[in-house]
Amino acid sequence: MSTIPSPSPAALPAPLSADEPDAGVLARSAEQTAVTVLTAAAPHRLADVVPAPREVRPDPAADWVLPADAVITVSADPAATAVAEHLAELLRPATGYPLPVADATTPDRAGGIALVLDEATDLGAEGYRLDITTDGVRVTAATAAGLFHGVQTLRQLLPATIESPNQVTERWALPGGTITDAPRFPYRGAMLDVARHFFAVEDVLRVIDHLARYKLNHLHLHLTDDQGWRIAVDSWPKLTSVGGATEVGGGPGGHYTKTDYARIVSYAADRHITVVPEIDLPGHTNSALVAYPELAPDKIAPPPYTGTEVGFSYVDPADERTYDFVADVLGEVAALTPGPWLHIGGDEAFKVKGEVYTGFVERVQRIVADLGKTVVGWHQLAPAAHLDGRVLQWWGTDSADPTTAEAVRQGARLIVSPGNHAYLDMKYAPDTPIGHDWAGLIDVRKAYDWDPGTHVADVPAEAVLGVEAPLWTESVTSLADIELLLLPRLPAIAEVGWSTRATHDWADFRDRLAGQGPRWTTAGITFHRAPEIPWPTTPVIPTQRDTTQTDTAAH
Ligand code: NGO
């Protein structure tokens, strides 16, 4: 890659200072599609990124402005090129610039932003280095995943108006300097319960976008529960035709066809996110029993369930047919899932006790291993015999469980999702209109102030694979509900999973998080305007939904 030329000043809109009378005032073009925003033009601080990067070295003398004729150059590699196209798609709507993507080896195509794959970059499987100089921007990484994360950082360093779906006249300034970054934990995820309420593929894709912004790399889908079965299984078709037709509150439910699921998996993969499918066993199975009473202990179909109690249903652990069912279902789900994980639930099977429970889990763990997948389950799996590679997901609220600690001593790894810090279905405050409070209230500070490396007693940081923020949907019925609970807590969990402990600082996080608000507003994303966060009040841009307001966060 040759050096990137500086922008020609003629290509740039004239900067405005904040105290000019027009600063912050909106002017719309005649067609109402393009919006001109006049803002103060100072670039963000290089450290204004969530999650906090490992190392930030600002160089105020090296601020750079994206020119209208910028080119995105990229190493000749299909996955890296896909990242470059992703970057171009992020930047084109608001800038209105063509931003062509060109092979870095192509002569005469230099200038702008360079994405460089370099195996010698010593920042692990997801790390990256971002250099902003007076010559342009360079992201360097050993992998396309690293480049992707670097692109998300770059995006956050541009003015918030970059999130506009419509063209904006803006000075696209970037703060000079170098960021060197890599994650603390390899597994950083969120879970969406699509069983209690069903959510359309488009909603799931939007959730994936939110994960990608904050460098989360796993989406756990809770696909089955008492209230609905959401994934097509050809060998047991009534699971969806009967078991999928219900949800909490009596709504119509729904399910993903195999094509739908493949679309989710591939959209996620394009964003370097791995889908973790969960088939919850042996409890939480009423919808399966309604469809196939032969799986029920008494062989009688229970009524469909649309309430929110837990722990009453289970597949018959004494019947061989149950294991045929489990092998068929997990086999089909495994075949649809390129990622290494299969989550088998295991929580709240209150009616399957002691050795009957552990015997069931041990058989299912082996079925998963025989499919070539790594078994994941809620930490209730712990008393079952260890199986190499198995992963337990901690959702306790008391930070100690000798059985889990013993399973970890035997080699299990832990995903940490403390109910009282990481459960996104908990209310923020008593007046949060939706959500639970059984694990307490979780305001943003509570979501941020914990350490996955030391959280569970007698579980060393080396045994911690990472973190996950589950969103259960008993009371969640729309995308706006999902976003209200997700934002701004998801970035807090993302930072806990990504950033080194040395960067942990509530006051600093609070300020950086505040800067995300105008981005969400500009992109038309709902979020909870948590009172402990100093959200900026400067007008930014009208949302697509409401072009009469300047700042329209819904809550
Ligand atoms: C628990 C329970 C779920 C509930 C959720 C609600 C786990 C692992 N099992 O978490 O069935 O939906 O709480 O917060």
Boltz pocket constraint, residues with backbone or C-beta under 6 A from the ligand:
constraints:
  - pocket:
      binder: B
      contacts: [[A, 310], [A, 347], [A, 348], [A, 378], [A, 395], [A, 423], [A, 425], [A, 436], [A, 472], [A, 473], [A, 474]]
      max_distance: 6.0
